[in-house]
Amino acid sequence: MLFTPITLREMDVRNRVVMPPMCQYSAASDGMANDWHLSHYMSRAVGGAGLIIMEATAVTPGGRITDNDLGIWSDGHVPMLRRIAAKVRSEGARVGIQIAHAGRKSMATESTPVAPSAAAFDDGYKNPAELSTDEIKKIVTAFAGAAKRAHTAGFDLVEIHAAHGYLLNEFISPITNKRRDRYGPTPEDRVRLLKEVIRAVREQWPEEKPVSVRISAIDYAPGGIELKDSLDVVGRLENEGVDIWHISSGGITPEAAPSDHPGYQVPYSDEIKNRLNVKTITVGKICSPEMAEEIVANSRADMVALGRELLRNPYWPLHAARKLGYDMKWPKQYERAKIQGS
Ligand SMILES: Cc1cc2nc3c(=O)[nH]c(=O)nc-3n(C[C@H](O)[C@H](O)[C@H](O)COP(=O)(O)O)c2cc1C
């Protein structure tokens, strides 16, 4: 099942293996992608991944986690991103990009971080400024502009980053959102910004291309989001044109103690997928082909992302296919190595 294709809107993906977004912190301070990004993503496409989602890419300069994050806030970012997207596609993979705003976790040196409420993430982080409603509108517009550029650059999928304690997650979680306006404190208010962002992105992003949203299913902290709250969030957004939910967890507060055992986030994907009848990507310490196969075959997720495992081994899908008895097409340049022991 791991090597069966899947179609999201008009995007056909050759298998269910996803490379999840992983920041490389390797861009110049203008947010431009470079040859590192090209070879990094290309090699995972050569290795057989079905869908590669490029790392958190900032929608504004102040929305970067660090000064070396990728950016997509200007048209100048498009040419190199287009080159990477085209190369990844030429190896048979599909390519997405995660569009992101770091909120209060931004450590970009030349800006003051912004957040739903004015409380710092931890010692060593700058105090964020509370966003006004006018500023919130500008952030929605920035996400829409990023989606438009991602389309121009030829990406197949756009993923909205609403996980890991970054800006959109900060609005969702009652730990970080203490507002008393349209954007908090009720569950409906706290999900409003994400809803506005999805709508604005959908307006700029073509009908035939899929949208993914990454969320943190639980906060692992008292007073924070639990699985029932995430079910509520996804339920509230089910008619907004999201095609797949990328289910992660944690990141909202430094006190939280996330789980870290193999497949620790699979149960959240399972619940969200099967209770709400939506498509999901699961992720988190999934390393063996058998485990990835089990997850898809038992409908606990539609796709399986492997982060650190794909950093360790860009060719994981080629090896996993062999182990699972699937005859995967190898890149023609490497065909002579396909037969083990040859
Ligand atoms: C180096 C590194 C960078 C990461 N950057 C991002 C990111 O840009 N966006 C994101 O949503 N998650 C990011 N993550 C989290 C991964 O996407 C993934 O959810 C996490 O590593 C758990 O999966 P794994 O156990 O398969 O590595 C990052 C993880 C790593 C190791």
PDBQT file of the ligand as one rigid body, heavy atoms in Angstrom, charges set to zero:
ROOT
HETATM    1  C1  LIG A 401      16.201  19.725  10.789  1.00  0.00    +0.000 C 
HETATM    2  C2  LIG A 401      14.705  19.799  10.983  1.00  0.00    +0.000 A 
HETATM    3  C3  LIG A 401      14.012  20.919  10.531  1.00  0.00    +0.000 A 
HETATM    4  C4  LIG A 401      12.611  20.982  10.649  1.00  0.00    +0.000 A 
HETATM    5  N1  LIG A 401      11.930  22.048  10.106  1.00  0.00    +0.000 NA
HETATM    6  C5  LIG A 401      10.583  22.016  10.040  1.00  0.00    +0.000 A 
HETATM    7  C6  LIG A 401       9.869  22.962   9.254  1.00  0.00    +0.000 A 
HETATM    8  O1  LIG A 401      10.445  23.781   8.529  1.00  0.00    +0.000 OA
HETATM    9  N2  LIG A 401       8.511  22.913   9.291  1.00  0.00    +0.000 N 
HETATM   10  C7  LIG A 401       7.835  21.971  10.006  1.00  0.00    +0.000 A 
HETATM   11  O2  LIG A 401       6.600  21.960  10.004  1.00  0.00    +0.000 OA
HETATM   12  N3  LIG A 401       8.502  21.021  10.713  1.00  0.00    +0.000 NA
HETATM   13  C8  LIG A 401       9.839  21.001  10.707  1.00  0.00    +0.000 A 
HETATM   14  N4  LIG A 401      10.509  19.978  11.331  1.00  0.00    +0.000 N 
HETATM   15  C9  LIG A 401       9.758  18.830  11.876  1.00  0.00    +0.000 C 
HETATM   16  C10 LIG A 401       9.691  17.704  10.843  1.00  0.00    +0.000 C 
HETATM   17  O3  LIG A 401       8.945  18.080   9.700  1.00  0.00    +0.000 OA
HETATM   18  C11 LIG A 401       9.063  16.420  11.449  1.00  0.00    +0.000 C 
HETATM   19  O4  LIG A 401       7.718  16.694  11.783  1.00  0.00    +0.000 OA
HETATM   20  C12 LIG A 401       9.820  15.950  12.686  1.00  0.00    +0.000 C 
HETATM   21  O5  LIG A 401      11.213  15.881  12.432  1.00  0.00    +0.000 OA
HETATM   22  C13 LIG A 401       9.320  14.567  13.142  1.00  0.00    +0.000 C 
HETATM   23  O6  LIG A 401       9.468  13.619  12.123  1.00  0.00    +0.000 OA
HETATM   24  P1  LIG A 401      10.719  12.573  12.090  1.00  0.00    +0.000 P 
HETATM   25  O7  LIG A 401      10.714  11.848  13.405  1.00  0.00    +0.000 OA
HETATM   26  O8  LIG A 401      10.403  11.657  10.926  1.00  0.00    +0.000 OA
HETATM   27  O9  LIG A 401      11.981  13.351  11.897  1.00  0.00    +0.000 OA
HETATM   28  C14 LIG A 401      11.907  19.919  11.270  1.00  0.00    +0.000 A 
HETATM   29  C15 LIG A 401      12.624  18.819  11.755  1.00  0.00    +0.000 A 
HETATM   30  C16 LIG A 401      13.995  18.734  11.591  1.00  0.00    +0.000 A 
HETATM   31  C17 LIG A 401      14.717  17.487  12.073  1.00  0.00    +0.000 C 
ENDROOT
TORSDOF 0
